[in-house]
């Protein structure tokens, strides 16, 4: 696993407005941390819902990330 990789993650059953179920997520753990502690990985869940927040980044599907929809 590397920073920026998109992986399939089971986030479990959502409570309230939490993200849940199996969905893609992007690894945001720094390379240096992954070298020494590969058992602790931070993943941000992806969604195809387009929120209107300027801090959100869209990831377009392509052959290298395996996404079906813009997330």
N, CA, C and O atoms as a Tripos MOL2 file, in Angstrom:
@<TRIPOS>MOLECULE
protein
  284   283    71     0     0
PROTEIN
NO_CHARGES

@<TRIPOS>ATOM
      1 N           0.8440   -1.1840    0.0000 N.3       1 UNK1
      2 CA          0.0000    0.0000    0.0000 C.3       1 UNK1
      3 C           0.8810    1.2350    0.0000 C.2       1 UNK1
      4 O           1.9370    1.2730    0.6300 O.2       1 UNK1
      5 N           0.4220    2.2320   -0.7160 N.am      2 UNK2
      6 CA          1.1370    3.5010   -0.7910 C.3       2 UNK2
      7 C           0.1730    4.6660   -0.6650 C.2       2 UNK2
      8 O          -1.0220    4.5370   -0.9330 O.2       2 UNK2
      9 N           0.7110    5.8050   -0.2530 N.am      3 UNK3
     10 CA         -0.0600    7.0370   -0.1840 C.3       3 UNK3
     11 C          -0.7230    7.2800   -1.5410 C.2       3 UNK3
     12 O          -0.0530    7.2240   -2.5720 O.2       3 UNK3
     13 N          -2.0350    7.5480   -1.5510 N.am      4 UNK4
     14 CA         -2.7530    7.8370   -2.7750 C.3       4 UNK4
     15 C          -3.4010    6.6380   -3.4320 C.2       4 UNK4
     16 O          -4.2150    6.8020   -4.3400 O.2       4 UNK4
     17 N          -3.0530    5.4120   -2.9860 N.am      5 UNK5
     18 CA         -3.6890    4.2190   -3.5540 C.3       5 UNK5
     19 C          -5.1720    4.2090   -3.2110 C.2       5 UNK5
     20 O          -5.5770    4.6790   -2.1480 O.2       5 UNK5
     21 N          -5.9700    3.6730   -4.1140 N.am      6 UNK6
     22 CA         -7.3940    3.4950   -3.8620 C.3       6 UNK6
     23 C          -7.6290    2.0180   -3.5990 C.2       6 UNK6
     24 O          -7.2660    1.1630   -4.4060 O.2       6 UNK6
     25 N          -8.2470    1.7280   -2.4460 N.am      7 UNK7
     26 CA         -8.4700    0.3520   -2.0160 C.3       7 UNK7
     27 C          -9.9390    0.1630   -1.6710 C.2       7 UNK7
     28 O         -10.6470    1.1320   -1.4000 O.2       7 UNK7
     29 N         -10.3940   -1.0830   -1.6810 N.am      8 UNK8
     30 CA        -11.7550   -1.4030   -1.2760 C.3       8 UNK8
     31 C         -11.7540   -1.6510    0.2320 C.2       8 UNK8
     32 O         -10.9530   -2.4370    0.7390 O.2       8 UNK8
     33 N         -12.6570   -0.9760    0.9430 N.am      9 UNK9
     34 CA        -12.6910   -1.0450    2.4070 C.3       9 UNK9
     35 C         -14.1140   -1.3240    2.8750 C.2       9 UNK9
     36 O         -15.0700   -0.7590    2.3430 O.2       9 UNK9
     37 N         -14.2530   -2.1920    3.8690 N.am     10 UNK10
     38 CA        -15.5500   -2.4140    4.4990 C.3      10 UNK10
     39 C         -15.6240   -1.5070    5.7160 C.2      10 UNK10
     40 O         -14.9930   -1.7850    6.7360 O.2      10 UNK10
     41 N         -16.3890   -0.4240    5.6210 N.am     11 UNK11
     42 CA        -16.5220    0.5370    6.7100 C.3      11 UNK11
     43 C         -17.6020    0.1350    7.7090 C.2      11 UNK11
     44 O         -17.8780    0.8780    8.6510 O.2      11 UNK11
     45 N         -18.2150   -1.0330    7.5140 N.am     12 UNK12
     46 CA        -19.2100   -1.5330    8.4500 C.3      12 UNK12
     47 C         -20.5660   -0.8750    8.2560 C.2      12 UNK12
     48 O         -20.8050   -0.1790    7.2690 O.2      12 UNK12
     49 N         -21.4440   -1.1110    9.2180 N.am     13 UNK13
     50 CA        -22.8030   -0.5670    9.1610 C.3      13 UNK13
     51 C         -22.7630    0.8750    9.6630 C.2      13 UNK13
     52 O         -22.2950    1.1340   10.7710 O.2      13 UNK13
     53 N         -23.2570    1.8170    8.8460 N.am     14 UNK14
     54 CA        -23.1830    3.2240    9.2470 C.3      14 UNK14
     55 C         -24.1460    3.5500   10.3860 C.2      14 UNK14
     56 O         -25.2250    2.9690   10.5030 O.2      14 UNK14
     57 N         -23.7250    4.4820   11.2060 N.am     15 UNK15
     58 CA        -24.5740    5.0060   12.2830 C.3      15 UNK15
     59 C         -24.8080    6.4810   11.9670 C.2      15 UNK15
     60 O         -23.8530    7.2420   11.8140 O.2      15 UNK15
     61 N         -26.0560    6.8820   11.8710 N.am     16 UNK16
     62 CA        -26.3670    8.2740   11.5380 C.3      16 UNK16
     63 C         -25.8990    8.5970   10.1290 C.2      16 UNK16
     64 O         -26.2560    7.9040    9.1770 O.2      16 UNK16
     65 N         -25.1000    9.6500    9.9950 N.am     17 UNK17
     66 CA        -24.6390   10.0690    8.6710 C.3      17 UNK17
     67 C         -23.2300    9.5720    8.3520 C.2      17 UNK17
     68 O         -22.6080   10.0480    7.4020 O.2      17 UNK17
     69 N         -22.7180    8.6100    9.1450 N.am     18 UNK18
     70 CA        -21.3950    8.0630    8.8830 C.3      18 UNK18
     71 C         -21.3680    7.3140    7.5540 C.2      18 UNK18
     72 O         -22.3860    6.8060    7.0830 O.2      18 UNK18
     73 N         -20.1850    7.2610    6.9700 N.am     19 UNK19
     74 CA        -19.9950    6.4540    5.7660 C.3      19 UNK19
     75 C         -19.9580    4.9990    6.1780 C.2      19 UNK19
     76 O         -19.3710    4.6600    7.2060 O.2      19 UNK19
     77 N         -20.5750    4.1390    5.3940 N.am     20 UNK20
     78 CA        -20.5890    2.7310    5.7430 C.3      20 UNK20
     79 C         -20.5710    1.8320    4.5300 C.2      20 UNK20
     80 O         -20.5160    2.2790    3.3850 O.2      20 UNK20
     81 N         -20.6200    0.5510    4.8240 N.am     21 UNK21
     82 CA        -20.6380   -0.5130    3.8230 C.3      21 UNK21
     83 C         -19.3010   -0.5960    3.0830 C.2      21 UNK21
     84 O         -18.3460    0.0960    3.4340 O.2      21 UNK21
     85 N         -19.2420   -1.4420    2.0630 N.am     22 UNK22
     86 CA        -18.0070   -1.6110    1.2850 C.3      22 UNK22
     87 C         -17.9780   -0.5450    0.1970 C.2      22 UNK22
     88 O         -18.9290   -0.3770   -0.5650 O.2      22 UNK22
     89 N         -16.8580    0.1670    0.1490 N.am     23 UNK23
     90 CA        -16.6900    1.2450   -0.8220 C.3      23 UNK23
     91 C         -15.2190    1.5340   -1.0150 C.2      23 UNK23
     92 O         -14.3920    1.0820   -0.2230 O.2      23 UNK23
     93 N         -14.8780    2.2760   -2.0480 N.am     24 UNK24
     94 CA        -13.4720    2.6210   -2.2280 C.3      24 UNK24
     95 C         -13.0390    3.6780   -1.2180 C.2      24 UNK24
     96 O         -13.8430    4.4760   -0.7380 O.2      24 UNK24
     97 N         -11.7700    3.6570   -0.9180 N.am     25 UNK25
     98 CA        -11.1760    4.6550   -0.0370 C.3      25 UNK25
     99 C          -9.7680    4.9560   -0.5160 C.2      25 UNK25
    100 O          -9.1220    4.1130   -1.1380 O.2      25 UNK25
    101 N          -9.2980    6.1470   -0.2300 N.am     26 UNK26
    102 CA         -7.9500    6.5430   -0.6420 C.3      26 UNK26
    103 C          -7.0430    6.5620    0.5910 C.2      26 UNK26
    104 O          -7.4020    7.1150    1.6300 O.2      26 UNK26
    105 N          -5.8690    5.9520    0.4610 N.am     27 UNK27
    106 CA         -4.9100    5.8990    1.5690 C.3      27 UNK27
    107 C          -4.2510    7.2580    1.7110 C.2      27 UNK27
    108 O          -3.6990    7.7900    0.7470 O.2      27 UNK27
    109 N          -4.3070    7.8220    2.9120 N.am     28 UNK28
    110 CA         -3.7170    9.1330    3.1790 C.3      28 UNK28
    111 C          -2.5750    9.0660    4.1870 C.2      28 UNK28
    112 O          -2.0830   10.1040    4.6300 O.2      28 UNK28
    113 N          -2.1530    7.8730    4.5520 N.am     29 UNK29
    114 CA         -1.0190    7.7040    5.4610 C.3      29 UNK29
    115 C           0.2650    8.0360    4.7090 C.2      29 UNK29
    116 O           0.4500    7.6130    3.5680 O.2      29 UNK29
    117 N           1.1410    8.7850    5.3420 N.am     30 UNK30
    118 CA          2.4030    9.1950    4.7250 C.3      30 UNK30
    119 C           3.2910    7.9900    4.4330 C.2      30 UNK30
    120 O           3.2590    6.9930    5.1530 O.2      30 UNK30
    121 N           4.0930    8.0940    3.3560 N.am     31 UNK31
    122 CA          5.0150    7.0190    2.9710 C.3      31 UNK31
    123 C           5.9260    6.6180    4.1310 C.2      31 UNK31
    124 O           6.1320    5.4290    4.3750 O.2      31 UNK31
    125 N           6.4660    7.5910    4.8390 N.am     32 UNK32
    126 CA          7.4080    7.3050    5.9360 C.3      32 UNK32
    127 C           6.7390    6.4650    7.0220 C.2      32 UNK32
    128 O           7.3610    5.5560    7.5710 O.2      32 UNK32
    129 N           5.4960    6.7580    7.3310 N.am     33 UNK33
    130 CA          4.7840    6.0060    8.3530 C.3      33 UNK33
    131 C           4.4920    4.5870    7.8810 C.2      33 UNK33
    132 O           4.5890    3.6400    8.6610 O.2      33 UNK33
    133 N           4.1350    4.4380    6.6050 N.am     34 UNK34
    134 CA          3.8430    3.1110    6.0620 C.3      34 UNK34
    135 C           5.0660    2.2040    6.0800 C.2      34 UNK34
    136 O           4.9300    0.9910    6.2360 O.2      34 UNK34
    137 N           6.2600    2.7740    5.9220 N.am     35 UNK35
    138 CA          7.4830    1.9620    5.9470 C.3      35 UNK35
    139 C           7.7210    1.3290    7.3100 C.2      35 UNK35
    140 O           8.2050    0.2000    7.3950 O.2      35 UNK35
    141 N           7.3800    2.0530    8.3890 N.am     36 UNK36
    142 CA          7.6860    1.5660    9.7260 C.3      36 UNK36
    143 C           6.4930    0.9590   10.4530 C.2      36 UNK36
    144 O           6.6860    0.1270   11.3390 O.2      36 UNK36
    145 N           5.2730    1.3450   10.1100 N.am     37 UNK37
    146 CA          4.0640    0.8370   10.7700 C.3      37 UNK37
    147 C           2.9850    0.5060    9.7420 C.2      37 UNK37
    148 O           1.9330    1.1450    9.7370 O.2      37 UNK37
    149 N           3.2190   -0.4700    8.8760 N.am     38 UNK38
    150 CA          2.2360   -0.7460    7.8200 C.3      38 UNK38
    151 C           0.9200   -1.3310    8.3270 C.2      38 UNK38
    152 O          -0.0060   -1.5380    7.5420 O.2      38 UNK38
    153 N           0.8270   -1.6030    9.6380 N.am     39 UNK39
    154 CA         -0.4250   -2.1440   10.1800 C.3      39 UNK39
    155 C          -1.4130   -1.0400   10.5480 C.2      39 UNK39
    156 O          -2.5820   -1.3240   10.8090 O.2      39 UNK39
    157 N          -0.9630    0.2120   10.5730 N.am     40 UNK40
    158 CA         -1.8370    1.3370   10.8800 C.3      40 UNK40
    159 C          -1.9460    2.2130    9.6400 C.2      40 UNK40
    160 O          -0.9990    2.9060    9.2680 O.2      40 UNK40
    161 N          -3.1160    2.1740    9.0030 N.am     41 UNK41
    162 CA         -3.3070    2.8900    7.7430 C.3      41 UNK41
    163 C          -4.5340    3.7830    7.8660 C.2      41 UNK41
    164 O          -5.5880    3.3410    8.3230 O.2      41 UNK41
    165 N          -4.3960    5.0370    7.4570 N.am     42 UNK42
    166 CA         -5.5150    5.9730    7.4550 C.3      42 UNK42
    167 C          -6.1160    6.0060    6.0540 C.2      42 UNK42
    168 O          -5.4120    6.2210    5.0670 O.2      42 UNK42
    169 N          -7.4330    5.7900    5.9830 N.am     43 UNK43
    170 CA         -8.1360    5.7310    4.7020 C.3      43 UNK43
    171 C          -9.3190    6.6930    4.7430 C.2      43 UNK43
    172 O         -10.0720    6.7260    5.7160 O.2      43 UNK43
    173 N          -9.4730    7.4740    3.6760 N.am     44 UNK44
    174 CA        -10.6200    8.3790    3.5570 C.3      44 UNK44
    175 C         -11.6200    7.7280    2.6080 C.2      44 UNK44
    176 O         -11.2740    7.4120    1.4700 O.2      44 UNK44
    177 N         -12.8590    7.5240    3.0630 N.am     45 UNK45
    178 CA        -13.8540    6.9080    2.1830 C.3      45 UNK45
    179 C         -14.2090    7.8200    1.0180 C.2      45 UNK45
    180 O         -14.2330    9.0440    1.1530 O.2      45 UNK45
    181 N         -14.4840    7.2080   -0.1240 N.am     46 UNK46
    182 CA        -14.8990    7.9530   -1.3100 C.3      46 UNK46
    183 C         -16.3950    7.7670   -1.5220 C.2      46 UNK46
    184 O         -16.9710    6.7540   -1.1250 O.2      46 UNK46
    185 N         -17.0120    8.7540   -2.1520 N.am     47 UNK47
    186 CA        -18.4300    8.7030   -2.4700 C.3      47 UNK47
    187 C         -18.6500    9.3270   -3.8390 C.2      47 UNK47
    188 O         -17.8750   10.1800   -4.2700 O.2      47 UNK47
    189 N         -19.7000    8.9040   -4.5170 N.am     48 UNK48
    190 CA        -20.0200    9.5130   -5.8130 C.3      48 UNK48
    191 C         -20.9650   10.6940   -5.6490 C.2      48 UNK48
    192 O         -21.2840   11.3650   -6.6300 O.2      48 UNK48
    193 N         -21.4260   10.9640   -4.4080 N.am     49 UNK49
    194 CA        -22.2530   12.1330   -4.1320 C.3      49 UNK49
    195 C         -21.3660   13.3720   -4.1830 C.2      49 UNK49
    196 O         -20.3060   13.4100   -3.5580 O.2      49 UNK49
    197 N         -21.7950   14.3680   -4.9150 N.am     50 UNK50
    198 CA        -20.9620   15.5670   -5.0860 C.3      50 UNK50
    199 C         -21.3990   16.6840   -4.1350 C.2      50 UNK50
    200 O         -22.3770   17.3810   -4.4030 O.2      50 UNK50
    201 N         -20.6810   16.8510   -3.0350 N.am     51 UNK51
    202 CA        -21.0110   17.9370   -2.1120 C.3      51 UNK51
    203 C         -20.4970   19.2770   -2.6570 C.2      51 UNK51
    204 O         -19.6500   19.3100   -3.5500 O.2      51 UNK51
    205 N         -21.0080   20.3520   -2.1210 N.am     52 UNK52
    206 CA        -20.6460   21.6850   -2.6060 C.3      52 UNK52
    207 C         -19.5780   22.3390   -1.7260 C.2      52 UNK52
    208 O         -19.6100   23.5510   -1.5170 O.2      52 UNK52
    209 N         -18.6410   21.5540   -1.2140 N.am     53 UNK53
    210 CA        -17.5920   22.1040   -0.3720 C.3      53 UNK53
    211 C         -16.3300   22.3240   -1.1960 C.2      53 UNK53
    212 O         -15.9360   21.4300   -1.9460 O.2      53 UNK53
    213 N         -15.6890   23.4690   -1.0850 N.am     54 UNK54
    214 CA        -14.4910   23.7300   -1.8790 C.3      54 UNK54
    215 C         -13.2940   22.8610   -1.4850 C.2      54 UNK54
    216 O         -12.3360   22.7500   -2.2490 O.2      54 UNK54
    217 N         -13.3390   22.2520   -0.3180 N.am     55 UNK55
    218 CA        -12.2160   21.4260    0.1290 C.3      55 UNK55
    219 C         -12.2570   20.0100   -0.4380 C.2      55 UNK55
    220 O         -11.2900   19.2610   -0.2950 O.2      55 UNK55
    221 N         -13.3500   19.6370   -1.0730 N.am     56 UNK56
    222 CA        -13.4780   18.2910   -1.6270 C.3      56 UNK56
    223 C         -12.7540   18.2000   -2.9620 C.2      56 UNK56
    224 O         -12.7500   19.1500   -3.7460 O.2      56 UNK56
    225 N         -12.1470   17.0580   -3.2090 N.am     57 UNK57
    226 CA        -11.3890   16.8220   -4.4340 C.3      57 UNK57
    227 C         -12.0490   15.6890   -5.2060 C.2      57 UNK57
    228 O         -12.3530   14.6420   -4.6360 O.2      57 UNK57
    229 N         -12.2700   15.8920   -6.4940 N.am     58 UNK58
    230 CA        -12.8490   14.8380   -7.3230 C.3      58 UNK58
    231 C         -11.7460   13.9530   -7.8860 C.2      58 UNK58
    232 O         -10.6840   14.4330   -8.2810 O.2      58 UNK58
    233 N         -12.0210   12.6440   -7.9150 N.am     59 UNK59
    234 CA        -11.1170   11.6720   -8.5120 C.3      59 UNK59
    235 C         -11.8650   11.0090   -9.6580 C.2      59 UNK59
    236 O         -12.8820   10.3480   -9.4470 O.2      59 UNK59
    237 N         -11.3570   11.1880  -10.8690 N.am     60 UNK60
    238 CA        -12.0030   10.6180  -12.0580 C.3      60 UNK60
    239 C         -11.5920    9.1560  -12.2080 C.2      60 UNK60
    240 O         -10.4570    8.7950  -11.8990 O.2      60 UNK60
    241 N         -12.5070    8.3170  -12.6770 N.am     61 UNK61
    242 CA        -12.1570    6.9120  -12.8930 C.3      61 UNK61
    243 C         -11.1620    6.7690  -14.0420 C.2      61 UNK61
    244 O         -11.2530    7.4710  -15.0490 O.2      61 UNK61
    245 N         -10.2170    5.8570  -13.8770 N.am     62 UNK62
    246 CA         -9.3060    5.5040  -14.9620 C.3      62 UNK62
    247 C          -8.7940    4.0880  -14.7430 C.2      62 UNK62
    248 O          -9.1420    3.4510  -13.7490 O.2      62 UNK62
    249 N          -7.9940    3.6050  -15.6350 N.am     63 UNK63
    250 CA         -7.5400    2.2100  -15.5570 C.3      63 UNK63
    251 C          -6.6280    1.9450  -14.3760 C.2      63 UNK63
    252 O          -6.4900    0.7940  -13.9600 O.2      63 UNK63
    253 N          -5.9990    2.9750  -13.8200 N.am     64 UNK64
    254 CA         -5.0710    2.7460  -12.7060 C.3      64 UNK64
    255 C          -5.7400    2.7450  -11.3390 C.2      64 UNK64
    256 O          -5.2030    2.1490  -10.4050 O.2      64 UNK64
    257 N          -6.9120    3.4010  -11.1860 N.am     65 UNK65
    258 CA         -7.5250    3.4480   -9.8560 C.3      65 UNK65
    259 C          -8.7060    2.5010   -9.6780 C.2      65 UNK65
    260 O          -9.1160    2.2510   -8.5440 O.2      65 UNK65
    261 N          -9.2560    1.9760  -10.7440 N.am     66 UNK66
    262 CA        -10.3280    0.9920  -10.6410 C.3      66 UNK66
    263 C         -11.6910    1.5490  -10.2900 C.2      66 UNK66
    264 O         -12.6200    0.7790  -10.0450 O.2      66 UNK66
    265 N         -11.8410    2.8670  -10.2560 N.am     67 UNK67
    266 CA        -13.1430    3.4580   -9.9400 C.3      67 UNK67
    267 C         -14.0970    3.3230  -11.1200 C.2      67 UNK67
    268 O         -13.6800    3.3530  -12.2780 O.2      67 UNK67
    269 N         -15.3900    3.1750  -10.8100 N.am     68 UNK68
    270 CA        -16.4280    3.1250  -11.8350 C.3      68 UNK68
    271 C         -17.0500    4.4960  -12.0810 C.2      68 UNK68
    272 O         -17.5360    4.7790  -13.1760 O.2      68 UNK68
    273 N         -17.0300    5.3540  -11.0390 N.am     69 UNK69
    274 CA        -17.6680    6.6660  -11.1130 C.3      69 UNK69
    275 C         -16.6910    7.7140  -10.5670 C.2      69 UNK69
    276 O         -15.7730    7.3990   -9.8100 O.2      69 UNK69
    277 N         -16.9140    8.9530  -10.9670 N.am     70 UNK70
    278 CA        -16.1690   10.0460  -10.3680 C.3      70 UNK70
    279 C         -16.5180   10.0770   -8.8870 C.2      70 UNK70
    280 O         -17.6900   10.0200   -8.5140 O.2      70 UNK70
    281 N         -15.5230   10.1660   -8.0720 N.am     71 UNK71
    282 CA        -15.7400   10.1180   -6.6130 C.3      71 UNK71
    283 C         -15.1500   11.3560   -5.9630 C.2      71 UNK71
    284 O         -15.2250   11.5100   -4.7440 O.2      71 UNK71
@<TRIPOS>BOND
     1     1     2 1
     2     2     3 1
     3     3     4 2
     4     3     5 am
     5     5     6 1
     6     6     7 1
     7     7     8 2
     8     7     9 am
     9     9    10 1
    10    10    11 1
    11    11    12 2
    12    11    13 am
    13    13    14 1
    14    14    15 1
    15    15    16 2
    16    15    17 am
    17    17    18 1
    18    18    19 1
    19    19    20 2
    20    19    21 am
    21    21    22 1
    22    22    23 1
    23    23    24 2
    24    23    25 am
    25    25    26 1
    26    26    27 1
    27    27    28 2
    28    27    29 am
    29    29    30 1
    30    30    31 1
    31    31    32 2
    32    31    33 am
    33    33    34 1
    34    34    35 1
    35    35    36 2
    36    35    37 am
    37    37    38 1
    38    38    39 1
    39    39    40 2
    40    39    41 am
    41    41    42 1
    42    42    43 1
    43    43    44 2
    44    43    45 am
    45    45    46 1
    46    46    47 1
    47    47    48 2
    48    47    49 am
    49    49    50 1
    50    50    51 1
    51    51    52 2
    52    51    53 am
    53    53    54 1
    54    54    55 1
    55    55    56 2
    56    55    57 am
    57    57    58 1
    58    58    59 1
    59    59    60 2
    60    59    61 am
    61    61    62 1
    62    62    63 1
    63    63    64 2
    64    63    65 am
    65    65    66 1
    66    66    67 1
    67    67    68 2
    68    67    69 am
    69    69    70 1
    70    70    71 1
    71    71    72 2
    72    71    73 am
    73    73    74 1
    74    74    75 1
    75    75    76 2
    76    75    77 am
    77    77    78 1
    78    78    79 1
    79    79    80 2
    80    79    81 am
    81    81    82 1
    82    82    83 1
    83    83    84 2
    84    83    85 am
    85    85    86 1
    86    86    87 1
    87    87    88 2
    88    87    89 am
    89    89    90 1
    90    90    91 1
    91    91    92 2
    92    91    93 am
    93    93    94 1
    94    94    95 1
    95    95    96 2
    96    95    97 am
    97    97    98 1
    98    98    99 1
    99    99   100 2
   100    99   101 am
   101   101   102 1
   102   102   103 1
   103   103   104 2
   104   103   105 am
   105   105   106 1
   106   106   107 1
   107   107   108 2
   108   107   109 am
   109   109   110 1
   110   110   111 1
   111   111   112 2
   112   111   113 am
   113   113   114 1
   114   114   115 1
   115   115   116 2
   116   115   117 am
   117   117   118 1
   118   118   119 1
   119   119   120 2
   120   119   121 am
   121   121   122 1
   122   122   123 1
   123   123   124 2
   124   123   125 am
   125   125   126 1
   126   126   127 1
   127   127   128 2
   128   127   129 am
   129   129   130 1
   130   130   131 1
   131   131   132 2
   132   131   133 am
   133   133   134 1
   134   134   135 1
   135   135   136 2
   136   135   137 am
   137   137   138 1
   138   138   139 1
   139   139   140 2
   140   139   141 am
   141   141   142 1
   142   142   143 1
   143   143   144 2
   144   143   145 am
   145   145   146 1
   146   146   147 1
   147   147   148 2
   148   147   149 am
   149   149   150 1
   150   150   151 1
   151   151   152 2
   152   151   153 am
   153   153   154 1
   154   154   155 1
   155   155   156 2
   156   155   157 am
   157   157   158 1
   158   158   159 1
   159   159   160 2
   160   159   161 am
   161   161   162 1
   162   162   163 1
   163   163   164 2
   164   163   165 am
   165   165   166 1
   166   166   167 1
   167   167   168 2
   168   167   169 am
   169   169   170 1
   170   170   171 1
   171   171   172 2
   172   171   173 am
   173   173   174 1
   174   174   175 1
   175   175   176 2
   176   175   177 am
   177   177   178 1
   178   178   179 1
   179   179   180 2
   180   179   181 am
   181   181   182 1
   182   182   183 1
   183   183   184 2
   184   183   185 am
   185   185   186 1
   186   186   187 1
   187   187   188 2
   188   187   189 am
   189   189   190 1
   190   190   191 1
   191   191   192 2
   192   191   193 am
   193   193   194 1
   194   194   195 1
   195   195   196 2
   196   195   197 am
   197   197   198 1
   198   198   199 1
   199   199   200 2
   200   199   201 am
   201   201   202 1
   202   202   203 1
   203   203   204 2
   204   203   205 am
   205   205   206 1
   206   206   207 1
   207   207   208 2
   208   207   209 am
   209   209   210 1
   210   210   211 1
   211   211   212 2
   212   211   213 am
   213   213   214 1
   214   214   215 1
   215   215   216 2
   216   215   217 am
   217   217   218 1
   218   218   219 1
   219   219   220 2
   220   219   221 am
   221   221   222 1
   222   222   223 1
   223   223   224 2
   224   223   225 am
   225   225   226 1
   226   226   227 1
   227   227   228 2
   228   227   229 am
   229   229   230 1
   230   230   231 1
   231   231   232 2
   232   231   233 am
   233   233   234 1
   234   234   235 1
   235   235   236 2
   236   235   237 am
   237   237   238 1
   238   238   239 1
   239   239   240 2
   240   239   241 am
   241   241   242 1
   242   242   243 1
   243   243   244 2
   244   243   245 am
   245   245   246 1
   246   246   247 1
   247   247   248 2
   248   247   249 am
   249   249   250 1
   250   250   251 1
   251   251   252 2
   252   251   253 am
   253   253   254 1
   254   254   255 1
   255   255   256 2
   256   255   257 am
   257   257   258 1
   258   258   259 1
   259   259   260 2
   260   259   261 am
   261   261   262 1
   262   262   263 1
   263   263   264 2
   264   263   265 am
   265   265   266 1
   266   266   267 1
   267   267   268 2
   268   267   269 am
   269   269   270 1
   270   270   271 1
   271   271   272 2
   272   271   273 am
   273   273   274 1
   274   274   275 1
   275   275   276 2
   276   275   277 am
   277   277   278 1
   278   278   279 1
   279   279   280 2
   280   279   281 am
   281   281   282 1
   282   282   283 1
   283   283   284 2
@<TRIPOS>SUBSTRUCTURE
     1 UNK1         2 RESIDUE 1 A UNK
     2 UNK2         6 RESIDUE 1 A UNK
     3 UNK3        10 RESIDUE 1 A UNK
     4 UNK4        14 RESIDUE 1 A UNK
     5 UNK5        18 RESIDUE 1 A UNK
     6 UNK6        22 RESIDUE 1 A UNK
     7 UNK7        26 RESIDUE 1 A UNK
     8 UNK8        30 RESIDUE 1 A UNK
     9 UNK9        34 RESIDUE 1 A UNK
    10 UNK10       38 RESIDUE 1 A UNK
    11 UNK11       42 RESIDUE 1 A UNK
    12 UNK12       46 RESIDUE 1 A UNK
    13 UNK13       50 RESIDUE 1 A UNK
    14 UNK14       54 RESIDUE 1 A UNK
    15 UNK15       58 RESIDUE 1 A UNK
    16 UNK16       62 RESIDUE 1 A UNK
    17 UNK17       66 RESIDUE 1 A UNK
    18 UNK18       70 RESIDUE 1 A UNK
    19 UNK19       74 RESIDUE 1 A UNK
    20 UNK20       78 RESIDUE 1 A UNK
    21 UNK21       82 RESIDUE 1 A UNK
    22 UNK22       86 RESIDUE 1 A UNK
    23 UNK23       90 RESIDUE 1 A UNK
    24 UNK24       94 RESIDUE 1 A UNK
    25 UNK25       98 RESIDUE 1 A UNK
    26 UNK26      102 RESIDUE 1 A UNK
    27 UNK27      106 RESIDUE 1 A UNK
    28 UNK28      110 RESIDUE 1 A UNK
    29 UNK29      114 RESIDUE 1 A UNK
    30 UNK30      118 RESIDUE 1 A UNK
    31 UNK31      122 RESIDUE 1 A UNK
    32 UNK32      126 RESIDUE 1 A UNK
    33 UNK33      130 RESIDUE 1 A UNK
    34 UNK34      134 RESIDUE 1 A UNK
    35 UNK35      138 RESIDUE 1 A UNK
    36 UNK36      142 RESIDUE 1 A UNK
    37 UNK37      146 RESIDUE 1 A UNK
    38 UNK38      150 RESIDUE 1 A UNK
    39 UNK39      154 RESIDUE 1 A UNK
    40 UNK40      158 RESIDUE 1 A UNK
    41 UNK41      162 RESIDUE 1 A UNK
    42 UNK42      166 RESIDUE 1 A UNK
    43 UNK43      170 RESIDUE 1 A UNK
    44 UNK44      174 RESIDUE 1 A UNK
    45 UNK45      178 RESIDUE 1 A UNK
    46 UNK46      182 RESIDUE 1 A UNK
    47 UNK47      186 RESIDUE 1 A UNK
    48 UNK48      190 RESIDUE 1 A UNK
    49 UNK49      194 RESIDUE 1 A UNK
    50 UNK50      198 RESIDUE 1 A UNK
    51 UNK51      202 RESIDUE 1 A UNK
    52 UNK52      206 RESIDUE 1 A UNK
    53 UNK53      210 RESIDUE 1 A UNK
    54 UNK54      214 RESIDUE 1 A UNK
    55 UNK55      218 RESIDUE 1 A UNK
    56 UNK56      222 RESIDUE 1 A UNK
    57 UNK57      226 RESIDUE 1 A UNK
    58 UNK58      230 RESIDUE 1 A UNK
    59 UNK59      234 RESIDUE 1 A UNK
    60 UNK60      238 RESIDUE 1 A UNK
    61 UNK61      242 RESIDUE 1 A UNK
    62 UNK62      246 RESIDUE 1 A UNK
    63 UNK63      250 RESIDUE 1 A UNK
    64 UNK64      254 RESIDUE 1 A UNK
    65 UNK65      258 RESIDUE 1 A UNK
    66 UNK66      262 RESIDUE 1 A UNK
    67 UNK67      266 RESIDUE 1 A UNK
    68 UNK68      270 RESIDUE 1 A UNK
    69 UNK69      274 RESIDUE 1 A UNK
    70 UNK70      278 RESIDUE 1 A UNK
    71 UNK71      282 RESIDUE 1 A UNK
